[in-house]
Amino acid sequence: MADLPLLYRLDKALRNHPHLNRQPIFVERQQDELVVRGTVRSFFHKQVIQEAIRKVDGDAEIKNLVEVQ
């Protein structure tokens, strides 16, 4: 439950980001890192996701498992 505010803020940041076009991206907390999953159209979008997460929580270890199709 302690992560709920963080996960909510991450979800909101990703949903409202102008370059992501509301693509379904999922973030979960696993031990000491944030794991990101989903599918995007380009490597640019994958990087945008990572940077958006870093802006919300700059100290988190990010495991970006987003696939590019």
LUMTORNU-717787 format. One record per residue: x negated, y negated, z negated of N, C-alpha, C, CB in turn; residue in three letters; residue number from 1. Coordinates in Angstrom, 3 decimals. Glycine has a CB too. Layout:
LUMTORNU-717787
FIVO         nu         nv         nw        cau        cav        caw         cu         cv         cw        cbu        cbv        cbw   code   pos
FIVO          X          Y          Z          X          Y          Z          X          Y          Z          X          Y          Z    ala   NUM
...
END
This chain:
LUMTORNU-717787
FIVO         nu         nv         nw        cau        cav        caw         cu         cv         cw        cbu        cbv        cbw   code   pos
FIVO     -0.804      1.203      0.000      0.000      0.000      0.000     -0.848     -1.269      0.000      0.915      0.003     -1.188    met     1
FIVO     -2.057     -1.175     -0.530     -2.904     -2.365     -0.597     -3.252     -2.878      0.791     -4.181     -2.065     -1.373    ala     2
FIVO     -3.242     -2.005      1.799     -3.583     -2.412      3.157     -2.401     -2.996      3.919     -4.135     -1.240      3.912    asp     3
FIVO     -1.208     -2.887      3.385     -0.029     -3.333      4.119     -0.141     -4.779      4.580      1.200     -3.169      3.264    leu     4
FIVO     -0.516     -5.718      3.730     -0.632     -7.088      4.231     -1.664     -7.219      5.354     -1.000     -8.022      3.094    pro     5
FIVO     -2.800     -6.542      5.234     -3.815     -6.596      6.281     -3.294     -5.985      7.568     -5.087     -5.877      5.834    leu     6
FIVO     -2.702     -4.809      7.502     -2.188     -4.154      8.707     -1.072     -4.978      9.340     -1.679     -2.743      8.376    leu     7
FIVO     -0.254     -5.601      8.532      0.797     -6.478      9.055      0.182     -7.666      9.793      1.712     -6.974      7.911    tyr     8
FIVO     -0.843     -8.278      9.207     -1.492     -9.419      9.854     -2.172     -9.009     11.157     -2.514    -10.053      8.910    arg     9
FIVO     -2.785     -7.827     11.174     -3.417     -7.341     12.398     -2.382     -7.094     13.485     -4.203     -6.060     12.120    leu    10
FIVO     -1.287     -6.452     13.114     -0.223     -6.174     14.079      0.328     -7.473     14.657      0.909     -5.362     13.418    asp    11
FIVO      0.549     -8.436     13.803      1.073     -9.723     14.255      0.090    -10.426     15.195      1.382    -10.621     13.052    lys    12
FIVO     -1.198    -10.401     14.849     -2.207    -11.038     15.695     -2.272    -10.383     17.072     -3.579    -10.975     15.021    ala    13
FIVO     -2.169     -9.062     17.119     -2.226     -8.354     18.405     -0.955     -8.573     19.220     -2.446     -6.854     18.178    leu    14
FIVO      0.203     -8.541     18.567      1.467     -8.735     19.288      1.587    -10.135     19.863      2.643     -8.461     18.368    arg    15
FIVO      1.013    -11.120     19.177      1.161    -12.509     19.610      0.003    -13.013     20.467      1.305    -13.391     18.411    asn    16
FIVO     -0.981    -12.164     20.731     -2.136    -12.608     21.516     -1.712    -12.800     22.976     -3.312    -11.580     21.412    his    17
FIVO     -2.030    -13.953     23.581     -1.555    -14.237     24.943     -2.137    -13.338     26.034     -1.864    -15.647     25.279    pro    18
FIVO     -3.294    -12.742     25.818     -3.913    -11.908     26.856     -3.497    -10.443     26.793     -5.406    -11.996     26.748    his    19
FIVO     -2.791    -10.052     25.754     -2.468     -8.631     25.604     -1.095     -8.266     26.139     -2.551     -8.242     24.161    leu    20
FIVO     -0.284     -9.221     26.467      1.022     -8.964     27.091      1.834     -7.916     26.348      0.833     -8.524     28.524    asn    21
FIVO      1.769     -7.950     25.027      2.561     -7.052     24.178      2.317     -5.569     24.468      4.029     -7.356     24.351    arg    22
FIVO      1.104     -5.235     24.816      0.745     -3.833     25.038      0.748     -3.101     23.699     -0.649     -3.711     25.731    gln    23
FIVO      1.224     -1.857     23.661      1.293     -1.133     22.381     -0.096     -0.735     21.878      2.167      0.120     22.530    pro    24
FIVO     -0.512     -1.380     20.815     -1.798     -1.121     20.182     -1.516     -0.739     18.730     -2.760     -2.373     20.279    ile    25
FIVO     -2.177      0.285     18.249     -1.932      0.780     16.903     -3.222      0.698     16.084     -1.397      2.233     16.941    phe    26
FIVO     -3.105      0.148     14.884     -4.248      0.015     13.985     -3.918      0.739     12.692     -4.596     -1.487     13.716    val    27
FIVO     -4.868      1.534     12.224     -4.688      2.194     10.939     -5.985      2.126     10.150     -4.238      3.660     11.127    glu    28
FIVO     -5.858      2.221      8.849     -7.012      2.194      7.951     -7.414      3.632      7.678     -6.693      1.428      6.616    arg    29
FIVO     -8.677      3.968      7.945     -9.221      5.289      7.621    -10.498      5.069      6.835     -9.485      6.151      8.914    gln    30
FIVO    -10.416      5.334      5.557    -11.529      5.122      4.634    -12.006      3.683      4.719    -12.688      6.092      4.938    gln    31
FIVO    -13.206      3.440      5.187    -13.764      2.087      5.203    -13.720      1.419      6.574    -15.180      2.125      4.724    asp    32
FIVO    -12.914      1.948      7.487    -12.886      1.345      8.810    -11.461      1.214      9.331    -13.723      2.163      9.779    glu    33
FIVO    -11.311      0.319     10.298    -10.042      0.153     10.992    -10.147      0.900     12.309     -9.695     -1.362     11.215    leu    34
FIVO     -9.208      1.800     12.565     -9.191      2.592     13.790     -8.106      2.025     14.697     -8.944      4.115     13.489    val    35
FIVO     -8.502      1.701     15.929     -7.590      1.082     16.885     -7.351      2.050     18.032     -8.154     -0.270     17.409    val    36
FIVO     -6.071      2.260     18.367     -5.712      3.161     19.469     -4.689      2.488     20.371     -5.157      4.505     18.931    arg    37
FIVO     -4.649      2.959     21.595     -3.689      2.451     22.565     -4.268      2.579     23.956     -3.313      0.988     22.264    gly    38
FIVO     -3.572      2.007     24.908     -4.010      2.039     26.304     -3.859      0.638     26.881     -3.189      3.085     27.139    thr    39
FIVO     -4.893      0.184     27.568     -4.867     -1.127     28.216     -5.319     -0.984     29.663     -5.767     -2.141     27.458    val    40
FIVO     -5.194     -2.070     30.418     -5.512     -2.031     31.849     -6.944     -2.372     32.186     -4.627     -2.956     32.574    arg    41
FIVO     -7.684     -2.965     31.230     -9.054     -3.361     31.569     -9.947     -3.365     30.328     -9.061     -4.751     32.231    ser    42
FIVO    -11.256     -3.348     30.575    -12.209     -3.438     29.479    -12.137     -4.809     28.811    -13.629     -3.164     29.983    phe    43
FIVO    -11.740     -5.822     29.567    -11.539     -7.150     28.991    -10.503     -7.079     27.873    -11.096     -8.159     30.079    phe    44
FIVO     -9.370     -6.421     28.136     -8.318     -6.301     27.127     -8.802     -5.514     25.910     -7.080     -5.628     27.729    his    45
FIVO     -9.591     -4.484     26.142    -10.140     -3.703     25.037    -11.011     -4.588     24.144    -10.958     -2.507     25.572    lys    46
FIVO    -11.830     -5.426     24.747    -12.681     -6.327     23.982    -11.854     -7.403     23.276    -13.720     -6.975     24.897    gln    47
FIVO    -10.822     -7.895     23.928     -9.946     -8.900     23.314     -9.319     -8.339     22.040     -8.839     -9.348     24.307    val    48
FIVO     -8.910     -7.082     22.070     -8.328     -6.437     20.895     -9.333     -6.424     19.752     -7.876     -5.002     21.229    ile    49
FIVO    -10.537     -6.021     20.038    -11.558     -5.942     19.004    -11.838     -7.320     18.404    -12.844     -5.341     19.573    gln    50
FIVO    -11.938     -8.336     19.234    -12.220     -9.687     18.733    -11.038    -10.248     17.954    -12.570    -10.623     19.891    glu    51
FIVO     -9.810     -9.928     18.354     -8.630    -10.383     17.610     -8.622     -9.771     16.214     -7.329    -10.015     18.366    ala    52
FIVO     -8.992     -8.513     16.118     -9.065     -7.846     14.811    -10.174     -8.468     13.967     -9.308     -6.322     14.983    ile    53
FIVO    -11.290     -8.744     14.579    -12.423     -9.334     13.854    -12.058    -10.713     13.291    -13.652     -9.450     14.784    arg    54
FIVO    -11.221    -11.463     13.995    -10.803    -12.779     13.504     -9.928    -12.660     12.257    -10.046    -13.538     14.600    lys    55
FIVO     -9.155    -11.591     12.165     -8.294    -11.386     10.995     -9.102    -10.845      9.823     -7.139    -10.423     11.332    val    56
FIVO     -9.981     -9.893     10.084    -10.799     -9.290      9.027    -12.222     -9.122      9.540    -10.212     -7.918      8.570    asp    57
FIVO    -13.037    -10.136      9.347    -14.391    -10.143      9.877    -15.346     -9.165      9.217    -14.944    -11.492      9.760    gly    58
FIVO    -14.965     -8.613      8.069    -15.841     -7.685      7.360    -15.579     -6.229      7.688    -15.702     -7.886      5.894    asp    59
FIVO    -14.496     -5.948      8.377    -14.094     -4.560      8.621    -14.978     -3.893      9.666    -12.637     -4.503      9.067    ala    60
FIVO    -15.219     -2.618      9.460    -15.869     -1.779     10.470    -14.752     -1.361     11.422    -16.623     -0.511      9.824    glu    61
FIVO    -14.916     -1.608     12.714    -13.865     -1.340     13.692    -14.268     -0.168     14.571    -13.580     -2.591     14.554    ile    62
FIVO    -13.398      0.817     14.650    -13.589      1.958     15.546    -12.566      1.792     16.671    -13.417      3.355     14.784    lys    63
FIVO    -13.030      1.333     17.816    -12.145      1.001     18.933    -11.987      2.220     19.838    -12.696     -0.211     19.737    asn    64
FIVO    -10.861      2.911     19.695    -10.562      4.099     20.514     -9.556      3.787     21.617    -10.025      5.231     19.633    leu    65
FIVO     -9.390      2.521     21.930     -8.465      2.093     22.991     -8.975      2.622     24.320     -8.322      0.532     23.033    val    66
FIVO     -8.066      3.204     25.097     -8.414      3.737     26.408     -8.086      2.733     27.504     -7.682      5.056     26.663    glu    67
FIVO     -8.914      2.705     28.528     -8.697      1.826     29.683     -8.224      2.686     30.839    -10.000      1.035     30.066    val    68
FIVO     -7.100      2.309     31.421     -6.562      3.045     32.577     -6.507      2.163     33.786     -5.174      3.597     32.279    gln    69
END
